Amino acid sequence: MNTDTELSAVMADCAVLQMQNDMEGRNIDAIFAERQEREAEARQVEEEIELEKRAAENVVSSMEPEMMGRYQALKAENSHIEKDLQEQQETLDRLSVKVQSLEEEVGNSELKQ
């Protein structure tokens, strides 16, 4: 009698595990399909970016020498401004952290109470 009960319990467990396995397999297949779709979209966007870069290069290469010089000067200035902006943002971030730390220190200070 125990053997029949144990066998039916094992069979029921096996059926449950098989259903769970099938469900997980479908989930994995869906995740894989979504990943492939996103990778294809990323490749398409990368191709579009390359096309735009080439178009921009063609415009630049067809510029008159005077305009090309002005373009290069503005490009260099833009690069310098971006670098300054990055440095100032990093300084601001460090100071914000310091202000927050000091505010917490003041808030926890016994002198304030």
C-alpha positions in Angstrom: 0.0 0.0 0.0 2.8 2.4 0.8 4.4 1.8 -2.5 1.3 2.8 -4.5 0.9 6.0 -2.4 4.6 6.8 -2.9 4.4 6.1 -6.6 1.3 8.2 -7.1 3.0 11.1 -5.1 6.1 10.8 -7.2 4.1 10.8 -10.4 2.1 13.8 -9.2 5.4 15.6 -8.3 6.8 14.6 -11.7 3.8 16.1 -13.5 4.0 19.3 -11.6 7.8 19.6 -12.3 7.1 18.9 -16.0 4.6 21.7 -16.2 6.9 24.1 -14.4 9.8 23.0 -16.7 7.6 23.6 -19.8 6.6 27.0 -18.5 10.2 28.0 -17.7 11.2 26.8 -21.2 8.5 29.1 -22.8 9.7 32.0 -20.6 13.3 31.4 -21.6 12.3 31.2 -25.3 10.4 34.5 -25.0 13.4 36.2 -23.2 15.7 34.9 -25.9 13.5 36.2 -28.7 13.2 39.6 -27.0 17.0 39.7 -26.7 17.5 38.9 -30.4 14.9 41.6 -31.3 16.7 44.2 -29.2 20.1 43.2 -30.6 18.7 43.6 -34.1 17.3 47.0 -33.2 20.7 48.0 -31.7 22.5 46.9 -34.9 20.0 48.9 -37.0 20.6 52.0 -34.9 24.3 51.6 -35.1 24.1 51.4 -38.9 21.9 54.6 -38.9 24.5 56.3 -36.8 27.3 55.3 -39.2 25.3 56.6 -42.1 24.8 59.9 -40.4 28.5 60.1 -39.5 29.4 59.5 -43.1 26.9 62.1 -44.3 28.4 64.6 -41.8 31.9 63.8 -43.0 30.8 64.3 -46.6 29.4 67.8 -45.7 32.6 68.7 -43.9 34.8 67.5 -46.7 32.9 69.5 -49.3 33.3 72.8 -47.3 35.2 75.7 -48.6 38.7 76.0 -46.9 37.7 79.1 -45.0 34.5 77.5 -43.7 36.4 74.3 -42.9 38.8 76.3 -40.8 35.9 78.0 -38.9 34.3 74.6 -38.5 37.5 73.1 -37.0 37.9 76.1 -34.7 34.3 75.7 -33.4 34.8 72.0 -33.0 37.9 72.5 -30.9 36.1 75.2 -28.8 33.2 72.8 -28.3 35.5 70.1 -27.1 37.2 72.5 -24.7 33.8 73.6 -23.3 32.6 70.0 -22.9 35.8 69.2 -21.0 35.2 72.3 -18.7 31.6 71.3 -18.2 32.6 67.8 -17.2 35.2 69.1 -14.7 32.7 71.6 -13.2 30.0 68.8 -13.0 32.5 66.6 -11.1 33.3 69.5 -8.7 29.6 70.2 -8.2 29.0 66.5 -7.4 31.8 66.4 -4.9 30.6 69.6 -3.2 27.0 68.3 -3.1 28.2 65.2 -1.3 30.2 67.3 1.1 27.3 69.6 1.8 25.0 66.6 2.5 27.6 65.1 4.8 28.0 68.3 6.7 24.2 68.8 7.0 24.0 65.3 8.4 26.8 66.0 10.8 25.1 69.2 12.0 21.8 67.4 12.3 23.4 64.8 14.6 25.5 67.3 16.5 24.8 67.5 20.3 25.5 71.3 20.2 22.4 71.8 18.0 20.2 70.3 20.7 
